[in-house]
Amino acid sequence: MTVRWDLLLIPSFIFTFVLLTLSQTLFLEGSFYRDLGLGRTSDEFDFSNYLRAFTDGFYLTTLWITVKVSALAMIGTLVFSFPVAYVIARMRSRWGMILLSGIVVSTFITIVIKVFGIIIIFSADGWLNRSLMALGITDAPYTIIGTQEGVVIGLMYFTLGFGVLTLYSVVQTIPYSLEEAAEIHGASRIRMFWRVILPLSMPGLVAGGLMVFNMCMGAFTSAALLGGGKVFTLPVLIQRTIMMEVKYSMAGTLAAVLLVAVILINILSIMVLRRMRVARGVLA
Amino acid sequence: MMKTTYVNIVMRGLAVAAMLAASTLPAAADGKFDGVTLRVATFGGSWKESLDATITPKFEAMGGKIEYVTGSPQANLAKLIAGRGRAPFDVMEILDAQVPDFMATDFLQKIDLSKVPNTRYLADFQYNEMMVASWNTQETICYNTEKFAELGIPAPTTYADLAVSALEGRISIPDITSGGGLANFAGFAYAAGGDGVNIEPGIALIRSLKALKFWSRGGETVTQFGSGDIYAAVVHAGWCVRAKNAGYPVTTTHPVITDSIKGVAKEGWLGVMKSSEHHEAAVWFINEYIAEGFQYRAGTKNGVMPVNQAVISSLSADPIAAEMLETDPAMIAKALRVDYSKVNVSDWIDSWNRMVTSQ
């Protein structure tokens, strides 16, 4: 008798279909009708919402800001998390596991608390600003609240733990013996990093980077709280469109634009990476 | 003999206590609302505390239970629309800006006004068979008197008075999606020579207040006064009262809008959801809401202007309320009140969003 393991997929499929596909399909369908106010939509199928989203400078700027802060947060997260992941992965003492556990636990903390921590640190009378002014580094309090820099820092804070955990497993797949071999042949640490560790980590870095980027593109809390109503990313604008204006169609359109943008950027990134690898292979 | 006297005293004391308890809870224990759970969509924090201190115990004494669904009226309206009128609450706080929306929909049931006798303390325009007015806010400029004195800035009388370099980055005004957002946006428009249709002058005035902060919940301003992040906020007097009660050196000024308009008012209303099956309990709640007990507490503790005319005059006896709120009826009548049926709120929000993004 053959065991039908594939049947185990059915509950997950139903769960996903009902909660995700069905609800998103409703929003997607709604995006092709005009808003009439109070959640009502027209009966005529048209593309006016999409036309507006792709021709109106306001929506294009919002899309650009979303991509920009997400890309910067992704780069920052990779830069900060890779050394941490590398050090922990190469640790031979039990401290490696303890540090890794600490990072896992830090991802359990709700983002609201994390973000409010940042807000407290950067308050005008907070210890950071008092110290900066006491040292004569700044004349006036420095704040990141309500700035794109603040949103990037908030997004990095949100994704740093995930970045370390992803890259930790990547570094672990690189045999330590390769580093030893490079060292024996006289490679410096920097040369070994550029010629051995980085190329071997690249697929994992790209996958981890895209994961972080995707998380940032959809992140609402960090952008809303640290943006302080002055930085509109698409998720923030979608929330405002639904909650304040009750324009489900426009919100559905913006959600579709966000989804398509994320998918396109992922596909393009993978295509570019493949071409780079092919080119490198030809050159080699 | 001694023991008998002692027992008598105790028994008499208990009897007096029982009578007192009965007199303070006139309708107590009559079981009128046995098993009824009334869900009220209202504000959280100290607002809910005031409801819990004044109305909830009376309802519970009649066998019922009140559950407060806390959140902004905007979020509650969104829930209502998403549920196609099926609301997860019986009574809802409604903002004046939402009144045209409710009039255009079928979300409310008619209120039996004969069961809301406290409407006698309201002006005629403050109640109808669909909604009953519940509070007013006085939108003010709340400012830190010590910081203004330290920086040599005179007490502001208009929004434009805040456009000084020493206040850059130290002013907070409501985000348009917040409760006071639309009313104050109108205040800026009128103060700058525009009106409900011509809002561009207001946007220019907001731009002139450089490096603004936008608050989405009034409580943020109290925190920011405490942390030193802001020296002034455009906010309703209630948040200034709460900041003062928290120990911060703040006071209010009711901004001059035009020669004949001073201050900005926002109105709150209560309505009973069409889907509610507890009409009697809902109208009882509304009646209590506009009664002296809650209205006085909301005025003194929350800094919100009562709708109950009998309570307004008594507010002047409270030192903080007297300082922060305008209690003179002639002056109250001068405040800007927006007729939201004549403005395009969607355009306002769109203009606001573009202003923010282009900064």
Chai-1 contact restraints between the chains, C-beta under 6 A:
chainA,res_idxA,chainB,res_idxB,connection_type,confidence,min_distance_angstrom,max_distance_angstrom,comment,restraint_id
A,L38,B,I81,contact,1.0,0.0,6.0,A-B,restraint_1
A,L38,B,D101,contact,1.0,0.0,6.0,A-B,restraint_2
A,G39,B,I81,contact,1.0,0.0,6.0,A-B,restraint_3
A,F58,B,R354,contact,1.0,0.0,6.0,A-B,restraint_4
A,F58,B,T357,contact,1.0,0.0,6.0,A-B,restraint_5
A,T61,B,T357,contact,1.0,0.0,6.0,A-B,restraint_6
A,S123,B,S227,contact,1.0,0.0,6.0,A-B,restraint_7
A,S123,B,D229,contact,1.0,0.0,6.0,A-B,restraint_8
A,A124,B,G228,contact,1.0,0.0,6.0,A-B,restraint_9
A,A124,B,D229,contact,1.0,0.0,6.0,A-B,restraint_10
A,D125,B,S227,contact,1.0,0.0,6.0,A-B,restraint_11
A,D125,B,G228,contact,1.0,0.0,6.0,A-B,restraint_12
A,G229,B,D175,contact,1.0,0.0,6.0,A-B,restraint_13
A,G229,B,F214,contact,1.0,0.0,6.0,A-B,restraint_14
A,K230,B,V356,contact,1.0,0.0,6.0,A-B,restraint_15
A,F232,B,T357,contact,1.0,0.0,6.0,A-B,restraint_16
A,R240,B,T177,contact,1.0,0.0,6.0,A-B,restraint_17
A,M243,B,Q74,contact,1.0,0.0,6.0,A-B,restraint_18
A,M243,B,A75,contact,1.0,0.0,6.0,A-B,restraint_19
A,M243,B,A78,contact,1.0,0.0,6.0,A-B,restraint_20
A,M244,B,Q74,contact,1.0,0.0,6.0,A-B,restraint_21
A,M244,B,T177,contact,1.0,0.0,6.0,A-B,restraint_22
A,E245,B,I349,contact,1.0,0.0,6.0,A-B,restraint_23
A,V246,B,A78,contact,1.0,0.0,6.0,A-B,restraint_24
A,V246,B,I81,contact,1.0,0.0,6.0,A-B,restraint_25
